[in-house]
Amino acid sequence: MTIISREGALGCCRVLYPSSVPDPQALDEGHASLFVLRLGHALHKSGYAAHSLEEILRKACDRLGIVGQFFTTPTAIMASFGPLDHQ
């Protein structure tokens, strides 16, 4: 797998993007939601703005083929996964 590196908007952060992503249907929903939570924790800890973090996590869920809702503040992340009637 090839990794593509791009400089962050401020030039101080580096984000790594795999050039090939596995089929989202092949990922187990539990593993995918855990990945999204860990991603959110890491970005929150590094200082991402709350509104930006919510959008990044929503896009990650879309890419992984899972349903996720998020509410973030400067001190907390609240997340739920799955359809509303099964959360």
Backbone torsions as a table, in degrees:
resi	resn	phi	psi	omega
1	MET	NA	132.4	179.1
2	THR	-92.2	138.9	178.1
3	ILE	-107.7	130.6	177.5
4	ILE	-105.5	129.7	-178.5
5	SER	-108.3	135.8	177.5
6	ARG	-130.8	139.4	177.1
7	GLU	-71.8	144.4	177.4
8	GLY	-70.8	172.6	-176.8
9	ALA	-60.1	-33.8	-179.5
10	LEU	-90.6	-3.9	179.8
11	GLY	81.1	-2.6	-176.9
12	CYS	-104.1	-12.7	-177.1
13	CYS	-111.6	149.0	178.6
14	ARG	-127.0	126.7	178.9
15	VAL	-112.1	133.3	-179.9
16	LEU	-104.7	129.4	179.6
17	TYR	-117.0	124.8	174.4
18	PRO	-69.7	142.1	-179.3
19	SER	-77.3	-19.0	175.5
20	SER	-130.6	128.6	-178.2
21	VAL	-110.2	136.0	179.5
22	PRO	-64.3	159.2	178.9
23	ASP	-57.2	121.9	-178.5
24	PRO	-57.4	-30.3	179.8
25	GLN	-68.4	-22.7	-179.1
26	ALA	-78.1	-16.5	-179.4
27	LEU	-81.4	136.2	174.6
28	ASP	-71.6	137.1	-176.6
29	GLU	-59.1	-35.8	178.4
30	GLY	-63.8	-43.7	178.4
31	HIS	-67.4	-38.3	-179.6
32	ALA	-65.2	-43.8	180.0
33	SER	-67.2	-36.4	176.2
34	LEU	-63.6	-41.0	176.9
35	PHE	-60.0	-45.2	-179.2
36	VAL	-63.7	-40.7	177.8
37	LEU	-63.3	-43.2	178.7
38	ARG	-66.4	-38.4	175.8
39	LEU	-61.4	-47.3	179.1
40	GLY	-59.6	-42.8	179.2
41	HIS	-62.1	-45.6	-178.9
42	ALA	-64.6	-44.1	179.9
43	LEU	-68.5	-38.0	178.7
44	HIS	-63.7	-44.5	-179.7
45	LYS	-64.3	-32.0	-179.1
46	SER	-83.6	-3.5	171.8
47	GLY	103.0	15.1	177.3
48	TYR	-61.1	143.2	176.8
49	ALA	-65.1	145.6	-175.1
50	ALA	-56.7	-46.3	-178.2
51	HIS	-65.9	-35.6	177.8
52	SER	-69.3	-39.0	-178.5
53	LEU	-63.7	-42.5	178.5
54	GLU	-59.0	-44.3	-179.0
55	GLU	-66.6	-41.6	178.6
56	ILE	-61.2	-44.0	-179.1
57	LEU	-67.7	-37.6	176.0
58	ARG	-63.0	-43.5	179.4
59	LYS	-65.4	-37.2	177.4
60	ALA	-63.3	-42.7	177.6
61	CYS	-62.8	-43.9	178.2
62	ASP	-58.6	-44.7	-178.2
63	ARG	-65.0	-35.2	-178.6
64	LEU	-87.3	-5.6	177.3
65	GLY	77.3	27.8	177.7
66	ILE	-121.1	161.3	178.8
67	VAL	-97.8	128.3	178.4
68	GLY	-143.7	141.0	175.0
69	GLN	-121.3	141.3	-174.4
70	PHE	-137.0	146.6	170.9
71	PHE	-138.6	121.8	-178.2
72	THR	-124.3	147.9	173.4
73	THR	-129.1	174.4	178.0
74	PRO	-62.1	-16.7	-177.6
75	THR	-119.8	-0.4	-176.0
76	ALA	-154.5	155.4	171.1
77	ILE	-126.1	126.8	174.0
78	MET	-115.0	127.5	-175.0
79	ALA	-136.5	146.4	171.7
80	SER	-139.1	147.3	-176.3
81	PHE	-126.5	146.3	178.3
82	GLY	97.0	173.1	178.1
83	PRO	-61.9	153.6	-175.9
84	LEU	-55.0	-38.0	-177.6
85	ASP	-79.2	-1.9	178.5
86	HIS	-124.9	20.6	-178.7
87	GLN	-86.5	NA	NA
